[in-house]
Amino acid sequence: MKWIRSLGIGNSRPRFFLALTIVMMLVLSLSAAAQNQYYVARSGSDSNSGTSPGAPWQTISFAIAHANLTVGATINVASGTYTEAIPCAGNTTVVCVSRGGPSPTQRLKLQCATQWGCLLRNNAGTNGVMEITANNIDVSGFDYSDSGAIFGIWVSCGGTTSGQCATGNSIHLFNNYIHDLGQTADDGRGFPGCPSAGAINVGPKHFTTAFETDIQVIGNRISNFGLQSLAPRNGGSCNFTHGIYISNPGSIIENNVVVQAITYGIQFYSYPCNGVISNNTVMLSGKGGLVVGGSDCSPQGKITIINNIFGTAPSGGITLGASGTAPCTSTSRIKISNNLFPSSSNQISGNLNGCTDVSGSLVEAPTTTFASYSGASNDDYHLKAGSVAVGHGTTVCTNGVINCVNAIDIAGLTRPSPPSIGSYEFGSISSDLPAPTGLTAVVQ
């Protein structure tokens, strides 16, 4: 009764009808949210309703095409192996996410019900695993693998060559596992095993002035992208095979583990501004851990690079500017702080340009940092007790940025203050490690 009176019931008829309208709107909103839950399972059928776990659709593409996205929707995908082959913006992919939510707050959420339990695998003729050609989309929890694919997740700009892209805006990629990708791929440049893309590739290619907005790449694990015998590629021909390749202003890249990318583990290019690159673990890169460069932003800079762990690489942990000069200005600066490197040499390359603030760098051998390290793609990158990474991170961002550290780590553990360095907070358990790769299975 107190709740009813707070809405004005019993005081006047106009207030009563206003209260009744509010209640009805709440009921309709909750009903719409309940209706816009969809389900996919390998045991399902595309002739089912798809609106309950007991009547799931069978294919992800059918669910994307038929979900009611008026107020956004969630597509829950059950564990299993999915081998669809869908034409998608000039490519053929296992999954084509061609529809999205109507707004950044009303989104299409495509999620695996069990983390890394939904296996997206090669079908004859596919040249990528997932392409996204719409806006306002979350993708989380999938396992991507295809030795012949030139990309794991590609976020398409929709053909825009200048200004904000028509598609690919407000895309959030969380907790996906992308591995054993591109070993036999040839994207037409004559270098099999050397795709000119990222395992996660977000944004238009170079030589355009187009860009996407609200890009978040958080908590993903990427390993073995490209033919490893081509590495190291410092100064060689295979210069575009990156673990995470993002070319958009304002991008957030946090809590990712990137291992065995042929070129750079992470590339933030060619809109190097307003970005956050924090608490990533980047190991065994063929050329360098991270490169930040390009000149499409105006002004450049206002970038925070903190709490990352970088392994040994020919070009070092961090490379600033493709031309060797940090992309920043005196009032729009780059902060590089509290990162961990394997040695005191070759940590940062490039001219700091008088607008880069470097502090708090730490040095430690990977065998001391990680729970188990042998230089393999499935090493355990949880922190070892006694590592200098434990509790030696920072929450201080570059000027003008308020929040540059995710509240949780890659495994969902709340980060204390100060946080640890790397993707895992000390105390995370090892149950989230990937299964061994390179295995085969027979589907009965």
matplotlib code that plots the C-alpha trace (Angstrom):
import matplotlib.pyplot as plt

x = [0.0, 2.8, 4.2, 0.8, 0.4, 3.8, 2.5, -0.4, -3.2, -5.9, -5.0, -6.6, -8.0, -5.3, -2.6, -4.3, -4.3, -0.7, 0.3, -1.7, 0.0, 3.5, 2.6, 1.4, 4.5, 6.7, 4.7, 4.9, 8.6, 9.2, 7.1, 9.0, 12.3, 11.1, 9.9, 13.2, 15.2, 16.0, 17.7, 19.9, 21.1, 22.5, 19.6, 17.0, 15.1, 14.7, 11.0, 10.8, 9.7, 13.2, 11.8, 12.5, 15.4, 12.9, 12.2, 15.5, 16.4, 19.2, 21.3, 22.8, 22.2, 18.4, 18.3, 20.0, 17.6, 14.4, 14.9, 12.7, 15.1, 12.6, 13.9, 17.0, 17.4, 19.6, 20.4, 21.6, 23.6, 24.0, 27.4, 28.1, 30.0, 28.5, 29.7, 27.4, 28.6, 27.0, 27.6, 28.5, 29.5, 31.7, 33.1, 31.7, 31.8, 30.6, 28.5, 27.3, 25.9, 24.0, 21.5, 21.9, 20.1, 18.2, 20.4, 23.5, 21.2, 19.0, 21.4, 21.7, 23.5, 24.9, 26.3, 27.4, 25.6, 28.9, 32.1, 34.0, 31.5, 30.2, 32.7, 32.6, 34.4, 35.4, 32.9, 34.0, 34.5, 34.5, 37.3, 36.5, 34.8, 32.5, 31.8, 29.7, 28.0, 25.6, 25.6, 24.9, 26.1, 27.7, 29.4, 30.6, 31.9, 32.5, 35.4, 36.7, 39.2, 39.8, 43.3, 42.2, 40.4, 42.0, 40.2, 38.4, 36.1, 35.9, 33.9, 32.9, 32.7, 30.0, 31.9, 32.3, 35.5, 35.2, 33.6, 31.7, 31.1, 27.6, 28.1, 30.5, 29.6, 29.1, 30.5, 31.6, 33.6, 33.9, 35.5, 35.9, 38.6, 40.2, 43.0, 44.8, 43.7, 45.1, 47.9, 47.0, 45.1, 46.1, 44.2, 45.5, 48.9, 50.8, 51.8, 50.0, 49.9, 50.2, 46.7, 46.7, 44.2, 43.7, 42.4, 40.1, 39.9, 37.8, 37.7, 38.4, 41.6, 44.4, 44.2, 40.6, 39.4, 36.5, 36.1, 33.8, 32.7, 32.3, 34.5, 35.3, 37.5, 37.7, 38.7, 39.4, 42.1, 43.9, 46.7, 48.5, 47.4, 49.2, 51.9, 54.4, 57.4, 57.1, 58.0, 60.0, 58.9, 60.8, 61.3, 60.0, 57.1, 54.4, 53.6, 49.8, 49.0, 48.1, 46.3, 44.0, 43.9, 41.8, 41.8, 39.1, 39.2, 38.1, 38.6, 38.9, 41.3, 41.5, 42.1, 43.0, 45.6, 47.3, 49.9, 51.8, 50.6, 53.0, 53.4, 52.1, 50.0, 47.9, 47.9, 46.0, 46.3, 45.4, 43.1, 45.4, 43.4, 41.2, 42.2, 42.6, 45.0, 45.2, 45.8, 46.6, 49.1, 50.9, 53.4, 55.5, 54.8, 56.7, 57.5, 56.3, 53.9, 51.9, 52.1, 50.3, 50.5, 48.8, 47.7, 44.0, 43.0, 42.9, 44.3, 46.2, 47.0, 45.0, 45.9, 46.4, 48.7, 49.0, 49.3, 50.2, 52.6, 54.7, 57.0, 60.2, 59.7, 62.2, 60.7, 60.2, 57.1, 55.7, 56.3, 55.2, 54.4, 54.9, 57.2, 59.0, 57.3, 54.7, 51.2, 50.4, 50.6, 51.6, 48.0, 46.8, 49.3, 50.1, 50.6, 52.7, 52.8, 53.3, 53.9, 55.9, 58.7, 61.0, 64.2, 65.4, 66.3, 64.1, 61.0, 59.7, 60.8, 60.1, 60.5, 58.5, 57.9, 57.9, 54.3, 54.6, 54.8, 56.6, 56.8, 56.7, 58.0, 58.9, 61.1, 60.7, 61.3, 58.1, 59.0, 58.8, 55.7, 53.3, 52.0, 53.3, 55.4, 57.2, 56.6, 53.6, 50.2, 48.4, 50.7, 49.0, 49.1, 47.7, 50.1, 52.6, 52.9, 55.8, 55.7, 56.3, 53.1, 51.0, 49.5, 51.8, 49.4, 47.9, 44.5, 45.8, 44.8, 46.2, 44.8, 41.1, 40.3, 38.5, 38.4, 41.1, 41.1, 38.3, 36.7, 37.2, 39.9, 39.6, 38.2, 35.7, 37.6, 37.2, 40.4, 41.6, 43.3, 46.0, 45.3, 47.8, 49.5, 48.3, 45.0, 44.6, 44.3, 46.3, 44.0, 42.1, 41.7, 43.0, 39.6, 39.2, 42.3, 41.7, 41.5, 44.4, 44.2, 44.9, 42.5, 39.9, 36.5, 34.0, 30.4, 28.1]
y = [0.0, 2.4, 1.8, 2.4, 5.7, 6.8, 6.8, 9.0, 6.5, 7.7, 11.4, 12.3, 10.7, 12.3, 10.9, 7.6, 7.3, 8.5, 5.8, 3.2, 4.2, 3.9, 0.5, -0.7, 0.6, -1.3, -4.5, -4.1, -3.3, -6.5, -8.5, -7.2, -8.1, -11.6, -12.1, -11.0, -13.9, -16.4, -19.8, -21.8, -25.4, -28.0, -30.3, -27.6, -26.9, -23.6, -24.5, -24.1, -20.9, -20.2, -18.5, -21.1, -23.5, -26.3, -25.1, -23.7, -22.8, -24.8, -22.2, -18.9, -17.2, -18.0, -16.5, -13.3, -13.0, -13.6, -12.2, -9.3, -6.4, -3.6, -3.1, -5.2, -9.0, -11.7, -14.8, -17.6, -20.2, -23.6, -25.5, -27.4, -27.1, -24.7, -24.9, -22.6, -20.8, -17.5, -14.8, -11.6, -8.3, -9.9, -12.6, -16.0, -16.6, -19.1, -16.4, -13.1, -10.7, -8.5, -7.1, -5.2, -3.4, -0.1, 2.0, 1.7, 1.0, -1.5, -4.0, -7.4, -9.7, -12.8, -15.0, -18.6, -20.1, -21.7, -19.7, -21.1, -24.0, -22.8, -23.8, -21.8, -23.9, -23.9, -24.9, -25.3, -21.9, -19.7, -17.1, -15.8, -17.0, -14.0, -10.8, -8.0, -5.6, -3.8, -1.6, -2.0, -5.5, -7.5, -10.8, -13.0, -16.4, -18.1, -20.3, -19.4, -21.6, -22.0, -22.6, -21.3, -18.1, -14.6, -13.3, -14.4, -11.5, -8.7, -5.6, -4.0, -0.2, -0.7, 0.7, 4.2, 5.9, 9.2, 10.2, 7.9, 4.4, 3.2, 0.0, -1.3, 1.3, 0.4, -3.1, -4.9, -8.1, -9.9, -13.1, -14.8, -17.4, -17.1, -19.6, -21.7, -19.3, -18.4, -21.0, -21.8, -18.6, -16.6, -13.3, -12.7, -11.2, -14.4, -15.1, -18.2, -18.1, -14.3, -12.7, -8.9, -8.5, -9.0, -12.1, -9.4, -6.7, -3.6, -0.7, 0.2, -0.5, 2.1, 4.9, 5.9, 8.6, 6.5, 5.5, 3.6, 4.6, 2.9, -0.1, -2.3, -5.4, -6.8, -10.2, -12.1, -14.8, -15.0, -17.4, -18.8, -16.4, -17.1, -19.5, -19.3, -20.3, -16.9, -15.2, -13.2, -10.7, -7.6, -5.8, -8.7, -9.0, -10.3, -7.0, -7.0, -10.2, -8.7, -10.3, -7.2, -4.6, -1.5, 1.7, 3.8, 6.7, 6.1, 2.4, 0.4, -2.6, -4.3, -7.6, -9.5, -12.3, -12.2, -14.9, -15.8, -13.1, -13.0, -9.2, -7.1, -8.4, -5.2, -2.5, 0.8, 2.6, 4.9, 6.9, 7.0, 9.2, 8.9, 5.2, 3.0, 0.0, -1.5, -4.8, -6.9, -9.8, -9.8, -12.6, -14.2, -11.5, -11.9, -8.2, -6.2, -6.2, -3.0, -0.4, 3.0, 5.2, 7.0, 10.6, 10.6, 12.0, 15.7, 16.1, 12.9, 11.5, 11.3, 7.6, 5.6, 2.5, 1.1, -2.2, -4.3, -7.3, -7.5, -10.5, -10.4, -9.2, -7.9, -4.4, -4.4, -4.1, -0.7, 1.0, 4.6, 5.9, 4.0, 6.9, 6.6, 9.6, 9.3, 10.5, 13.1, 16.8, 18.8, 19.1, 15.7, 13.4, 9.6, 8.0, 4.9, 3.7, 0.5, -1.9, -5.0, -6.0, -9.1, -7.1, -3.5, -3.2, -2.5, -1.6, 1.4, 2.3, 5.5, 9.2, 10.2, 13.5, 15.5, 14.6, 11.1, 10.5, 7.2, 6.0, 3.0, 0.4, -3.0, -5.8, -9.5, -12.8, -14.5, -17.7, -15.6, -13.7, -16.5, -19.6, -21.7, -20.5, -22.4, -20.2, -22.1, -20.8, -22.5, -21.3, -20.4, -16.5, -16.3, -14.5, -16.3, -15.4, -13.1, -11.6, -7.9, -7.7, -8.4, -5.2, -2.9, -1.5, 2.0, 3.5, 6.9, 7.8, 10.4, 13.9, 14.2, 10.5, 9.4, 5.5, 3.5, 0.2, -2.4, -3.2, -6.9, -9.1, -11.5, -14.2, -11.9, -11.3, -7.8, -5.8, -4.1, -0.8, -0.7, -3.5, -6.0, -5.8, -8.1, -9.7, -11.7, -10.3, -12.2, -14.8, -15.8, -19.5, -21.5, -23.1, -20.6, -21.8, -23.0, -26.6, -28.1, -27.3, -29.3, -32.1, -33.7, -35.1, -37.3, -36.1, -39.1]
z = [0.0, 0.7, -2.8, -4.3, -2.4, -3.5, -7.0, -6.0, -5.9, -3.5, -3.9, -7.2, -10.4, -12.7, -10.5, -10.4, -14.2, -14.3, -11.9, -13.8, -17.0, -15.4, -14.0, -17.4, -19.1, -16.6, -17.2, -21.0, -20.7, -18.7, -21.0, -24.0, -22.3, -21.6, -25.2, -26.6, -25.2, -27.9, -27.9, -30.3, -29.9, -32.3, -31.2, -32.2, -35.4, -37.2, -37.4, -33.6, -31.9, -30.6, -27.5, -24.9, -24.1, -24.8, -28.3, -29.6, -33.2, -34.7, -36.5, -35.3, -38.7, -38.5, -35.0, -36.1, -39.0, -37.1, -33.6, -32.8, -32.2, -31.6, -28.1, -28.4, -27.8, -26.4, -28.4, -26.1, -27.9, -26.3, -26.4, -29.6, -32.9, -35.4, -39.0, -41.0, -44.1, -44.7, -47.4, -45.6, -47.1, -49.8, -47.5, -46.5, -42.7, -40.2, -38.6, -40.2, -37.6, -40.1, -37.6, -34.4, -31.7, -32.4, -30.0, -27.8, -24.8, -26.7, -28.0, -29.7, -27.3, -28.9, -26.2, -25.6, -22.6, -21.5, -22.0, -24.9, -25.3, -28.6, -31.3, -34.5, -37.0, -40.7, -43.4, -47.0, -48.6, -45.5, -45.4, -41.9, -38.8, -37.8, -39.5, -37.9, -40.4, -38.0, -34.9, -31.2, -30.6, -27.8, -28.7, -25.8, -24.9, -28.3, -29.4, -32.9, -34.9, -38.6, -40.0, -43.4, -42.2, -42.6, -39.5, -36.4, -35.8, -38.4, -37.6, -41.0, -41.6, -44.3, -47.2, -45.6, -46.6, -44.7, -41.4, -39.1, -40.5, -41.4, -39.5, -36.8, -34.2, -30.5, -30.8, -27.6, -27.8, -24.5, -23.3, -26.7, -27.5, -30.9, -31.7, -34.3, -37.0, -40.5, -40.7, -44.3, -45.2, -48.3, -48.7, -52.2, -51.4, -52.1, -48.5, -47.2, -43.4, -43.4, -43.4, -43.6, -40.8, -37.1, -35.3, -34.0, -36.6, -35.8, -38.2, -41.8, -43.6, -43.8, -46.3, -45.4, -43.0, -41.8, -38.2, -35.8, -32.3, -28.9, -29.5, -26.5, -26.8, -23.3, -21.8, -25.0, -25.4, -28.7, -29.7, -32.7, -35.4, -38.7, -39.7, -36.8, -38.9, -40.5, -37.2, -36.3, -39.0, -37.9, -41.2, -43.2, -45.6, -43.1, -41.4, -40.9, -39.0, -35.6, -32.6, -32.1, -34.8, -34.0, -35.9, -34.1, -31.7, -28.2, -28.2, -25.0, -25.0, -21.6, -19.9, -23.2, -23.4, -26.9, -27.6, -30.9, -33.2, -36.2, -36.2, -33.3, -30.4, -30.4, -33.0, -32.3, -35.7, -37.5, -35.2, -32.2, -29.8, -26.6, -26.2, -23.2, -23.4, -19.9, -18.1, -21.3, -21.4, -24.7, -25.3, -28.1, -30.7, -33.9, -34.2, -31.2, -28.3, -29.0, -31.7, -31.5, -34.6, -37.4, -37.9, -38.6, -35.2, -34.5, -32.0, -31.6, -28.2, -24.9, -24.7, -21.6, -21.7, -18.2, -16.3, -19.3, -19.5, -22.6, -23.5, -25.5, -29.1, -31.8, -31.7, -28.0, -25.9, -27.1, -30.5, -30.8, -34.3, -37.6, -38.5, -35.2, -33.5, -30.7, -31.9, -29.3, -28.5, -25.5, -24.3, -25.6, -24.1, -23.9, -20.5, -20.3, -16.8, -14.6, -17.5, -17.0, -19.4, -19.5, -19.4, -19.0, -22.7, -25.7, -23.7, -25.7, -29.2, -31.1, -30.4, -27.3, -29.0, -25.7, -25.1, -23.7, -19.9, -19.0, -15.4, -13.2, -15.6, -14.0, -15.1, -14.4, -16.2, -17.4, -15.4, -12.3, -13.3, -14.4, -12.7, -15.5, -18.4, -21.1, -24.2, -25.5, -26.5, -23.7, -20.8, -17.6, -17.4, -13.8, -11.6, -9.4, -5.7, -5.2, -8.7, -9.0, -11.0, -7.9, -6.6, -8.6, -11.1, -11.2, -11.7, -12.8, -16.4, -18.8, -18.4, -19.3, -18.8, -15.6, -15.8, -17.4, -15.4, -15.6, -12.3, -12.8, -14.4, -17.3, -15.0, -13.3, -10.1, -8.6, -8.8, -5.6, -5.5, -6.4, -9.0, -10.3, -13.7, -16.5, -17.4, -14.2, -10.7, -8.2, -6.7, -9.9, -10.2, -13.2, -14.3, -17.1, -19.1, -22.7, -23.5, -25.5, -29.2, -32.3, -31.3, -33.5, -32.7, -34.3, -34.1, -33.7]

ax = plt.figure().add_subplot(projection="3d")
ax.plot(x, y, z, "-o")
ax.set_aspect("equal")
plt.show()
